[in-house]
Amino acid sequence: MVVKETRRTQLYVPGNNEKMIRKSATLNSDSIIFDLEDAVPLEQKEEARNLISKLLKEIDFGNKEICLRINPISTIESMKDLIFAYIDCLVVPKSEGELDKLHYATNKKVIALIETVKGFLNIDKIIDADGVVAVSWGAADFSISAGGKEEAYSKNIYVKTKIVLAARHAGIDAIDKVYFDLSNIEGFKQECIEAKSLGFNGKQIIHPSQIEIANQIFSPSKDEIEWAKRVLAEMEKAKEMGKGAIRVDDKLIDLVHVRLAKKILSLVEKIGSN
C-alpha cells in the first residue's frame, strides 16, 4: 500500500469509539489520527488501545496515512501507547524535545504538536529532529501555558507565521490547528483560507463535515493550475529566446514564479496519484 503524501486534512477520531473508527475508513481525509490523549478518559485508555489494535487488523483504510496521537511523552501512559504495528505516524502532544529518540525507538514517522511556551520557543530544535515529518499546534493548551486566552492565540498571526517558517526551514509540512465551532462553517472556511495564505499545507479537523472544505482549499484551484501551466509554457519559450523574465497576464514572471508553478503542479500530481 502506498500511503498518501499529502496532509490537506488530518481527521481526529476518538480511540474509544468503534463506530467512528470504522466510519473514518470511508471518509476522504488524507490522514486519520486515532486519539488516545484528550479524547479518551484515563480509565478507558487501555480499552481504547485494545480496540484500535483490533480494528487496525480488520479494516482496510486504503492509502490513508494512519496516525496515533499518544499521551504526552512525560507520562507512563505514553509508553503503553507505543505498541502499535499497523500505524504510519505518531502524533506527539505538548512536544518539547527529543523526538528523534521516539522515532529511533519505534521506527515511525513523527508529527510534533506545539502546545506549550517551551515547545514554541524550542520549535526549531524539535522539528529538525530525525523522523519528524510535520508540525501542528493547539491554541487551547498553548494559551493555558502562556497564561492568556484561547481566542487571542487562535488568531495570533505571529504564532502561526513562526510555525510555518520553522516548518519550511526544516523541510516538513505545517498543519494548522483544529477549529472547534462545528456550527460556523464559514468561520472554518475563512480560517482555512488564511492558513493556506500563510503557507500551511493543511488542517487538522475534528468532524467529517470539515473534510471536503479543507481538501478543496488546500488543493490548487483551477485558476492556480492554469496559471502554473501557462507560466511554464511561456518560460520555456522565453528560454529558447534567451530571456530570463517575461510578462504573463501583464505581470513580470521570472525563475521565482517557475519554482512556484512547479510546486503547484507537483501537489496536483500527488493529489491525483492518491
Backbone as numpy.savetxt, mean C-alpha at the origin, in Angstrom:
# Nx Ny Nz CAx CAy CAz Cx Cy Cz
1.77 -19.59 -8.88 0.94 -18.39 -8.88 1.81 -17.14 -8.88
1.48 -16.19 -9.74 2.18 -14.92 -9.79 1.39 -13.90 -8.97
2.00 -13.38 -7.92 1.34 -12.42 -7.05 1.34 -11.04 -7.70
0.26 -10.30 -7.51 0.16 -8.96 -8.07 1.33 -8.08 -7.64
1.81 -7.25 -8.57 2.89 -6.33 -8.26 2.37 -4.95 -7.87
1.08 -4.75 -8.03 0.49 -3.45 -7.70 -0.18 -3.49 -6.33
-0.20 -2.34 -5.67 -0.86 -2.23 -4.37 -1.77 -1.01 -4.38
-2.66 -0.95 -5.38 -3.62 0.16 -5.43 -4.57 0.07 -4.27
-4.94 -1.13 -3.90 -5.86 -1.36 -2.80 -5.35 -2.49 -1.91
-5.37 -2.23 -0.60 -5.03 -3.25 0.39 -6.18 -3.31 1.38
-6.96 -4.38 1.31 -8.17 -4.50 2.12 -7.89 -5.22 3.43
-8.20 -4.54 4.54 -8.11 -5.17 5.86 -9.31 -6.08 6.10
-9.04 -7.29 6.58 -10.09 -8.26 6.89 -9.84 -8.80 8.29
-10.82 -8.69 9.19 -10.64 -9.21 10.55 -10.29 -10.69 10.54
-9.25 -11.05 11.25 -8.77 -12.43 11.24 -9.67 -13.42 11.94
-10.69 -12.93 12.63 -11.61 -13.82 13.35 -12.98 -13.91 12.68
-13.08 -13.44 11.44 -14.37 -13.42 10.74 -14.30 -14.30 9.50
-14.78 -15.53 9.62 -14.67 -16.49 8.52 -15.43 -16.02 7.28
-16.61 -15.47 7.47 -17.42 -15.01 6.34 -16.68 -13.95 5.53
-16.07 -12.99 6.20 -15.36 -11.92 5.51 -14.08 -12.42 4.85
-13.42 -13.36 5.48 -12.22 -13.93 4.89 -12.56 -14.65 3.59
-13.62 -15.43 3.61 -14.03 -16.14 2.39 -14.45 -15.16 1.30
-15.19 -14.13 1.68 -15.64 -13.15 0.69 -14.47 -12.40 0.08
-13.43 -12.14 0.85 -12.30 -11.35 0.35 -11.65 -11.98 -0.87
-11.75 -13.30 -0.99 -11.16 -14.00 -2.13 -11.85 -13.64 -3.43
-13.09 -13.16 -3.35 -13.87 -12.84 -4.55 -13.78 -11.37 -4.92
-13.13 -10.56 -4.11 -13.09 -9.12 -4.32 -11.87 -8.70 -5.15
-11.98 -7.54 -5.78 -10.95 -7.08 -6.71 -9.91 -6.18 -6.04
-9.50 -6.54 -4.84 -8.45 -5.80 -4.15 -7.09 -6.42 -4.50
-6.09 -5.58 -4.75 -4.77 -6.11 -5.10 -4.18 -6.92 -3.95
-4.36 -6.43 -2.73 -3.84 -7.10 -1.54 -4.97 -7.34 -0.54
-4.83 -8.42 0.21 -5.70 -8.69 1.34 -4.81 -8.72 2.59
-5.22 -7.97 3.62 -4.48 -7.98 4.87 -5.35 -8.59 5.96
-5.03 -9.81 6.36 -5.74 -10.44 7.46 -5.20 -9.83 8.76
-6.12 -9.28 9.55 -5.73 -8.48 10.71 -5.80 -9.30 11.99
-4.65 -9.45 12.64 -4.59 -10.12 13.94 -4.37 -9.12 15.07
-4.26 -7.82 14.72 -3.99 -6.82 15.74 -5.29 -6.21 16.28
-5.58 -4.98 15.87 -6.70 -4.24 16.47 -8.07 -4.88 16.24
-8.23 -5.62 15.14 -9.54 -6.18 14.82 -9.90 -7.40 15.65
-8.93 -7.94 16.39 -9.17 -9.19 17.12 -8.88 -9.01 18.61
-9.89 -9.23 19.47 -9.67 -9.14 20.92 -8.61 -10.15 21.38
-7.93 -9.83 22.45 -6.84 -10.67 22.94 -7.28 -12.12 23.13
-8.49 -12.31 23.69 -8.93 -13.67 24.01 -9.31 -14.47 22.75
-9.38 -13.81 21.58 -9.72 -14.50 20.34 -8.55 -14.65 19.37
-7.39 -14.18 19.75 -6.25 -14.17 18.81 -5.81 -15.57 18.40
-5.76 -16.49 19.33 -5.33 -17.84 18.99 -6.35 -18.51 18.07
-7.62 -18.30 18.36 -8.68 -18.83 17.50 -8.59 -18.23 16.10
-8.27 -16.95 16.02 -8.15 -16.28 14.73 -6.96 -16.84 13.93
-5.86 -17.10 14.62 -4.70 -17.68 13.94 -5.07 -19.04 13.34
-5.74 -19.85 14.11 -6.13 -21.17 13.63 -7.09 -21.07 12.45
-8.01 -20.12 12.51 -8.98 -19.94 11.43 -8.28 -19.50 10.15
-7.39 -18.52 10.24 -6.67 -18.04 9.05 -5.84 -19.16 8.45
-5.13 -19.88 9.30 -4.29 -20.98 8.83 -5.12 -22.02 8.09
-6.28 -22.34 8.61 -7.17 -23.32 8.00 -7.68 -22.83 6.64
-8.15 -21.59 6.59 -8.76 -21.07 5.36 -7.73 -20.80 4.27
-6.52 -20.47 4.64 -5.48 -20.26 3.63 -5.20 -21.54 2.85
-5.42 -22.67 3.48 -5.21 -23.95 2.81 -6.40 -24.36 1.95
-7.58 -23.80 2.26 -8.81 -24.19 1.57 -9.17 -23.26 0.41
-8.86 -21.97 0.54 -9.39 -20.96 -0.39 -8.35 -20.56 -1.43
-8.79 -20.42 -2.66 -7.93 -19.93 -3.73 -8.09 -18.42 -3.83
-7.05 -17.69 -3.47 -7.09 -16.23 -3.52 -6.54 -15.69 -4.83
-6.31 -16.57 -5.80 -5.82 -16.12 -7.10 -4.45 -15.48 -6.98
-4.28 -14.34 -7.68 -2.98 -13.68 -7.66 -2.93 -12.49 -6.70
-3.86 -12.45 -5.75 -3.82 -11.41 -4.73 -2.58 -11.56 -3.85
-2.03 -10.45 -3.42 -0.98 -10.48 -2.41 -1.65 -10.71 -1.05
-1.25 -11.76 -0.36 -1.85 -12.11 0.92 -0.91 -11.66 2.05
-1.43 -10.75 2.88 -0.64 -10.19 3.96 -1.27 -10.50 5.31
-0.47 -10.37 6.35 -0.94 -10.59 7.72 -0.46 -9.43 8.57
-1.44 -8.69 9.16 -1.02 -7.67 10.12 -0.83 -8.35 11.46
0.40 -8.41 11.88 0.75 -9.05 13.13 0.56 -8.06 14.28
0.70 -8.54 15.48 0.69 -7.67 16.64 2.05 -6.97 16.75
2.12 -5.86 17.48 3.40 -5.15 17.60 4.53 -6.09 18.00
5.68 -5.92 17.36 6.77 -6.88 17.55 7.37 -6.83 18.96
6.94 -5.89 19.77 7.39 -5.84 21.16 6.57 -6.74 22.06
5.54 -7.40 21.50 4.63 -8.22 22.30 4.84 -9.71 22.06
4.42 -10.50 23.04 4.47 -11.96 22.92 3.56 -12.44 21.80
2.43 -11.78 21.64 1.47 -12.19 20.62 2.08 -12.17 19.23
2.98 -11.23 18.96 3.58 -11.15 17.63 4.40 -12.39 17.31
5.05 -12.95 18.31 5.84 -14.16 18.09 4.94 -15.33 17.68
3.73 -15.36 18.22 2.77 -16.40 17.87 2.20 -16.19 16.47
2.30 -14.96 15.97 1.74 -14.64 14.65 2.63 -15.11 13.50
3.86 -15.48 13.78 4.83 -15.73 12.71 4.89 -17.19 12.27
3.76 -17.88 12.33 3.73 -19.32 12.03 3.20 -19.60 10.63
2.75 -18.58 9.92 2.01 -18.82 8.70 2.92 -19.04 7.50
2.65 -20.13 6.78 3.44 -20.46 5.60 2.83 -19.89 4.32
1.50 -19.77 4.29 0.81 -19.42 3.04 0.47 -17.94 2.93
1.40 -17.09 3.31 1.23 -15.66 3.13 2.45 -15.10 2.41
2.28 -13.91 1.84 3.36 -13.28 1.10 4.08 -12.22 1.92
3.36 -11.61 2.86 3.87 -10.38 3.45 3.38 -10.20 4.88
4.23 -9.61 5.72 3.87 -9.27 7.09 3.71 -7.75 7.19
2.59 -7.32 7.75 2.34 -5.90 7.98 2.61 -5.63 9.46
3.55 -4.71 9.73 4.03 -4.52 11.09 3.53 -3.19 11.66
2.60 -3.24 12.63 2.10 -2.01 13.23 3.14 -1.35 14.13
3.03 -0.04 14.26 3.91 0.72 15.16 5.37 0.38 14.91
5.74 0.33 13.64 7.13 0.00 13.27 8.09 1.06 13.79
9.17 0.59 14.41 10.15 1.53 14.93 11.58 1.09 14.66
11.76 -0.08 14.01 13.12 -0.49 13.67 13.28 -1.98 13.54
14.46 -2.39 13.04 14.89 -3.79 12.98 13.95 -4.69 12.20
13.35 -4.19 11.14 12.44 -5.02 10.34 13.21 -6.00 9.46
14.48 -5.73 9.22 15.27 -6.68 8.45 15.40 -8.02 9.19
15.45 -7.97 10.51 15.54 -9.21 11.30 14.27 -10.04 11.14
13.14 -9.36 11.09 11.87 -10.06 10.87 11.85 -10.72 9.50
12.36 -10.00 8.51 12.43 -10.54 7.14 13.34 -11.76 7.09
14.51 -11.68 7.69 15.45 -12.80 7.68 14.88 -14.02 8.41
14.16 -13.77 9.50 13.64 -14.87 10.32 12.49 -15.60 9.65
11.72 -14.88 8.82 10.50 -15.46 8.24 10.58 -15.67 6.73
11.53 -15.01 6.09 11.65 -15.02 4.63 10.39 -14.44 3.96
9.72 -13.50 4.64 8.53 -12.85 4.11 8.85 -11.38 3.79
8.11 -10.85 2.82 8.17 -9.41 2.58 7.57 -8.70 3.79
7.93 -7.44 3.95 7.47 -6.68 5.12 6.92 -5.32 4.67
5.77 -4.96 5.25 5.21 -3.61 5.08 5.23 -2.93 6.44
5.86 -1.77 6.51 5.96 -1.03 7.76 4.77 -0.08 7.91
4.18 -0.05 9.11 3.15 0.93 9.44 3.76 1.96 10.38
3.75 3.21 9.97 4.29 4.30 10.79 3.14 4.86 11.61
3.19 4.62 12.92 2.08 4.99 13.79 2.53 5.63 15.10
3.83 5.90 15.23 4.35 6.54 16.44 5.32 7.64 16.05
5.58 8.53 17.00 6.55 9.61 16.77 7.93 9.02 16.49
8.32 8.02 17.27 9.63 7.40 17.08 9.74 6.79 15.69
8.68 6.10 15.26 8.69 5.49 13.93 8.80 6.54 12.84
8.07 7.63 13.00 8.11 8.70 12.00 9.50 9.33 11.90
10.11 9.60 13.05 11.43 10.24 13.06 12.52 9.29 12.56
12.26 7.98 12.62 13.23 6.99 12.16 12.81 6.32 10.85
11.89 6.94 10.11 11.28 6.29 8.96 12.30 5.86 7.91
13.31 6.69 7.66 14.28 6.34 6.62 15.02 5.05 6.95
15.44 4.90 8.19 16.14 3.69 8.62 15.21 2.49 8.61
13.97 2.70 9.03 13.01 1.59 9.11 12.73 1.00 7.74
12.42 1.86 6.77 11.97 1.34 5.48 13.12 1.02 4.52
14.33 1.39 4.90 15.49 1.03 4.07 16.01 -0.35 4.41
15.39 -1.01 5.38 15.83 -2.34 5.81 15.52 -3.39 4.74
16.34 -4.42 4.68 16.13 -5.52 3.74 14.76 -6.15 3.96
14.04 -6.41 2.86 12.76 -7.09 2.93 11.56 -6.18 2.99
11.76 -4.88 3.29 10.64 -3.94 3.36 10.26 -3.53 1.94
9.00 -3.74 1.56 8.54 -3.48 0.20 7.56 -2.32 0.11
7.04 -1.88 1.26 6.06 -0.78 1.24 5.96 -0.18 2.63
5.39 1.02 2.68 5.16 1.69 3.95 3.78 2.33 3.93
3.07 2.26 5.05 1.82 2.97 5.22 1.83 3.62 6.59
0.69 4.19 6.99 0.67 4.89 8.27 -0.74 4.91 8.83
-0.85 5.25 10.12 -2.15 5.32 10.76 -2.29 6.62 11.54
-3.30 7.41 11.20 -3.46 8.73 11.82 -3.91 8.65 13.28
-4.74 7.65 13.62 -5.26 7.57 14.98 -4.15 7.29 15.99
-3.40 6.22 15.78 -2.30 5.90 16.69 -1.23 6.98 16.67
-0.99 7.54 15.48 0.04 8.58 15.37 -0.35 9.80 16.19
-1.62 10.19 16.12 -2.06 11.37 16.87 -1.96 11.14 18.37
-2.24 9.91 18.81 -2.11 9.58 20.23 -0.64 9.69 20.65
0.24 9.15 19.83 1.67 9.20 20.13 2.17 10.65 20.17
1.63 11.48 19.28 2.07 12.88 19.20 1.37 13.78 20.21
0.31 13.28 20.83 -0.44 14.08 21.78 -1.36 15.08 21.11
-1.75 14.79 19.86 -2.63 15.69 19.13 -3.96 15.05 18.82
-4.66 15.60 17.81 -5.96 15.10 17.40 -5.87 14.37 16.08
-6.66 13.28 15.98 -6.63 12.46 14.77 -6.96 13.27 13.52
-7.97 14.12 13.58 -8.38 14.88 12.40 -7.24 15.75 11.88
-6.48 16.35 12.80 -5.38 17.22 12.39 -4.29 16.43 11.68
-3.94 15.26 12.21 -2.89 14.47 11.58 -3.38 13.74 10.34
-4.66 13.43 10.30 -5.21 12.78 9.11 -5.05 13.65 7.88
-5.07 14.97 8.07 -4.97 15.91 6.96 -3.60 16.57 6.87
-2.65 16.11 7.68 -1.35 16.78 7.78 -0.50 16.53 6.54
-0.31 17.56 5.74 0.40 17.43 4.48 1.88 17.12 4.69
2.46 17.61 5.79 3.87 17.35 6.06 4.10 15.86 6.31
3.24 15.27 7.14 3.39 13.84 7.45 3.26 13.01 6.18
2.24 13.31 5.38 2.02 12.54 4.15 3.19 12.68 3.18
3.65 13.92 3.01 4.75 14.16 2.07 6.02 13.46 2.52
6.32 13.53 3.80 7.52 12.87 4.33 7.48 11.37 4.07
6.32 10.76 4.27 6.21 9.31 4.05 6.43 8.97 2.58
5.83 9.75 1.68 6.02 9.50 0.25 7.48 9.67 -0.15
8.10 10.76 0.29 9.49 11.03 -0.10 10.44 9.97 0.44
10.19 9.54 1.67 11.02 8.47 2.24 10.87 7.18 1.45
9.63 6.88 1.05 9.39 5.66 0.25 10.09 5.75 -1.10
9.99 6.90 -1.73 10.65 7.06 -3.04 12.16 6.89 -2.91
12.73 7.46 -1.85 14.18 7.34 -1.64 14.59 5.89 -1.42
13.72 5.13 -0.75 14.01 3.72 -0.48 13.64 2.81 -1.64
12.91 3.35 -2.62 12.51 2.56 -3.78 11.40 1.58 -3.49
10.48 1.95 -2.58 9.37 1.05 -2.22 8.04 1.78 -2.42
6.93 1.05 -2.27 5.61 1.63 -2.41 5.22 2.44 -1.17
4.50 3.54 -1.41 3.89 4.31 -0.34 2.37 4.12 -0.44
1.76 3.60 0.62 0.33 3.30 0.63 -0.34 4.21 1.66
-1.35 4.97 1.23 -2.00 5.90 2.14 -2.84 5.17 3.18
-3.15 5.86 4.26 -3.87 5.31 5.40 -5.33 4.98 5.07
-5.97 4.30 6.00 -7.39 3.96 5.84 -8.25 5.19 6.06
-9.47 5.14 5.51 -10.47 6.19 5.67 -11.67 5.53 6.34
-12.01 5.98 7.55 -12.96 5.25 8.38 -14.42 5.58 8.13
-14.73 6.75 7.58 -16.13 7.18 7.43 -16.73 6.53 6.18
-17.34 5.35 6.35 -17.88 4.60 5.22 -19.08 5.28 4.58
-19.71 6.20 5.29 -20.88 6.89 4.74 -20.48 8.04 3.81
-19.23 8.46 3.87 -18.77 9.62 3.10 -17.94 9.15 1.91
-18.60 8.68 0.87 -17.91 8.18 -0.31 -17.13 9.29 -1.00
-17.72 10.48 -1.06 -17.04 11.60 -1.72 -15.78 11.99 -0.96
-15.86 11.95 0.37 -14.68 12.25 1.17 -13.56 11.25 0.92
-13.94 9.98 0.83 -12.94 8.94 0.53 -12.32 9.17 -0.84
-13.15 9.47 -1.82 -12.66 9.72 -3.17 -11.67 10.87 -3.20
-12.01 11.97 -2.53 -11.13 13.13 -2.52 -9.81 12.83 -1.80
-9.86 12.02 -0.74 -8.61 11.67 -0.05 -7.73 10.80 -0.95
-8.35 9.93 -1.75 -7.58 9.12 -2.70 -6.92 10.01 -3.75
-7.67 10.97 -4.27 -7.14 11.87 -5.29 -5.96 12.66 -4.75
-6.11 13.17 -3.53 -5.02 13.91 -2.90 -3.80 13.02 -2.69
-4.04 11.80 -2.23 -2.93 10.88 -1.99 -2.17 10.57 -3.28
-2.92 10.34 -4.36 -2.27 10.09 -5.64 -1.45 11.29 -6.09
-2.00 12.50 -5.89 -1.30 13.71 -6.31 0.00 13.90 -5.55
0.08 13.36 -4.32 1.31 13.45 -3.54 2.32 12.38 -3.91
1.85 11.32 -4.58 2.76 10.26 -4.99 2.51 8.91 -4.37
1.45 8.79 -3.57 1.11 7.47 -3.01 0.71 6.52 -4.13
1.07 5.24 -3.96 0.76 4.21 -4.96 -0.63 3.62 -4.80
-1.20 3.75 -3.60 -2.48 3.13 -3.36 -3.02 3.50 -1.99
-4.04 2.77 -1.56 -4.78 3.10 -0.35 -5.07 1.84 0.45
-4.86 1.88 1.75 -5.33 0.81 2.61 -6.80 1.08 2.91
-7.62 0.05 2.82 -9.07 0.23 2.92 -9.68 -0.78 3.89
-10.93 -0.48 4.29 -11.56 -1.31 5.31 -12.92 -1.85 4.89
-13.36 -1.55 3.65 -14.67 -2.03 3.23 -14.68 -2.25 1.71
-15.38 -3.30 1.25 -15.43 -3.58 -0.19 -15.93 -2.42 -1.03
-16.78 -1.55 -0.46 -17.32 -0.43 -1.23 -16.24 0.57 -1.64
-15.08 0.49 -1.01 -14.00 1.42 -1.32 -13.06 0.90 -2.41
-13.18 -0.37 -2.76 -12.21 -1.01 -3.64 -12.17 -0.38 -5.03
-13.30 -0.36 -5.72 -13.30 0.09 -7.11 -12.95 1.56 -7.24
-13.35 2.36 -6.25 -13.00 3.79 -6.29 -11.48 3.95 -6.24
-10.85 3.29 -5.29 -9.40 3.40 -5.14 -8.66 2.78 -6.32
-9.14 1.62 -6.78 -8.49 1.00 -7.95 -8.49 1.93 -9.14
-9.62 2.60 -9.36 -9.72 3.50 -10.51 -8.82 4.71 -10.35
-8.82 5.32 -9.17 -8.02 6.53 -8.97 -6.54 6.25 -9.03
-6.11 5.12 -8.50 -4.68 4.81 -8.48 -4.21 4.06 -9.73
-5.10 3.93 -10.71 -4.71 3.43 -12.03 -4.59 4.62 -12.97
-3.71 4.57 -13.94 -3.61 5.66 -14.91 -4.94 5.87 -15.63
-5.35 7.12 -15.79 -6.59 7.42 -16.49 -6.40 7.29 -18.00
-7.50 7.28 -18.72 -7.44 7.20 -20.17 -6.64 8.35 -20.74
-6.84 9.55 -20.20 -6.09 10.72 -20.68 -4.61 10.59 -20.39
-4.27 10.06 -19.22 -2.86 9.88 -18.87 -2.19 8.87 -19.80
-2.90 7.81 -20.12 -2.35 6.78 -21.01 -2.13 7.34 -22.41
-3.12 8.06 -22.91 -3.00 8.66 -24.25 -1.87 9.67 -24.29
-1.74 10.46 -23.23 -0.64 11.43 -23.15 0.71 10.73 -23.16
0.84 9.67 -22.38 2.12 8.95 -22.30 2.50 8.36 -23.65
1.55 7.76 -24.33 1.83 7.18 -25.64 2.23 8.26 -26.64
1.54 9.41 -26.58 1.83 10.50 -27.51 3.23 11.08 -27.25
3.57 11.23 -25.98 4.89 11.76 -25.62 6.00 10.86 -26.14
5.87 9.55 -25.93 6.91 8.63 -26.38 7.01 8.60 -27.90
5.88 8.66 -28.56 5.89 8.66 -30.03 6.54 9.93 -30.57
6.16 11.08 -30.02 6.71 12.36 -30.50 8.18 12.50 -30.14
8.58 12.01 -28.98 9.99 12.09 -28.60 10.85 11.17 -29.45
10.29 10.06 -29.90 11.03 9.17 -30.78 11.29 9.86 -32.11
10.29 10.59 -32.61 10.47 11.36 -33.84 11.52 12.45 -33.63
11.45 13.11 -32.48 12.39 14.20 -32.19 13.82 13.68 -32.09
13.95 12.49 -31.54 15.28 11.89 -31.40 15.91 11.66 -32.76
15.11 11.22 -33.71 15.61 10.98 -35.06 16.04 12.28 -35.73
15.47 13.40 -35.27 15.80 14.71 -35.83 16.86 15.43 -35.00
17.37 14.74 -33.97 18.42 15.33 -33.15 17.93 16.33 -32.13
16.63 16.29 -31.80 16.07 17.22 -30.83 15.92 16.54 -29.47
16.14 17.34 -28.40 16.00 16.80 -27.06 14.77 17.28 -26.34
14.14 18.32 -26.87 12.92 18.87 -26.27 11.96 19.28 -27.38
10.68 19.04 -27.16 9.67 19.35 -28.17 8.42 19.90 -27.49
7.44 20.30 -28.31 6.16 20.75 -27.79 5.09 19.68 -28.05
4.39 19.33 -27.00 3.25 18.42 -27.11 2.08 19.06 -26.37
0.97 19.26 -27.09 -0.18 19.96 -26.52 0.22 21.33 -25.99
1.10 22.01 -26.74 1.57 23.37 -26.40 2.32 23.43 -25.08
2.91 22.30 -24.68 3.74 22.29 -23.48 5.11 21.71 -23.81
6.14 22.25 -23.16 7.49 21.76 -23.40 7.65 20.37 -22.82
8.17 19.45 -23.63 8.39 18.07 -23.21 9.86 17.72 -23.39
10.46 17.12 -22.35 11.84 16.67 -22.47 11.99 15.30 -21.80
13.21 14.94 -21.42 13.46 13.60 -20.92 12.75 13.30 -19.59
12.49 14.34 -18.80 11.75 14.13 -17.56 10.36 13.57 -17.86
9.72 14.10 -18.88 8.38 13.66 -19.25 8.41 12.27 -19.90
9.51 11.95 -20.53 9.67 10.60 -21.09 9.70 9.57 -19.97
10.42 9.89 -18.91 10.47 8.96 -17.76 9.10 8.81 -17.13
8.37 9.91 -17.02 7.02 9.85 -16.46 6.10 9.02 -17.34
6.20 9.22 -18.65 5.36 8.47 -19.60 5.65 6.97 -19.50
6.91 6.61 -19.40 7.27 5.20 -19.28 6.76 4.61 -17.97
6.78 5.41 -16.92 6.28 4.94 -15.62 4.79 4.67 -15.70
4.05 5.55 -16.36 2.60 5.38 -16.51 2.29 4.10 -17.27
2.98 3.90 -18.39 2.70 2.73 -19.22 3.17 1.44 -18.56
4.21 1.53 -17.73 4.67 0.36 -16.99 3.61 -0.08 -15.98
2.97 0.90 -15.31 1.91 0.58 -14.37 0.72 -0.03 -15.09
0.38 0.50 -16.26 -0.71 -0.05 -17.05 -0.43 -1.51 -17.40
0.81 -1.80 -17.74 1.18 -3.18 -18.09 1.06 -4.10 -16.88
1.47 -3.62 -15.71 1.38 -4.44 -14.49 -0.07 -4.74 -14.15
-0.91 -3.72 -14.23 -2.33 -3.89 -13.91 -2.97 -4.84 -14.91
-2.64 -4.65 -16.20 -3.22 -5.48 -17.24 -2.80 -6.93 -17.16
-1.56 -7.16 -16.72 -1.05 -8.52 -16.65 -1.59 -9.26 -15.44
-2.24 -8.52 -14.54 -2.77 -9.14 -13.32 -4.27 -9.34 -13.40
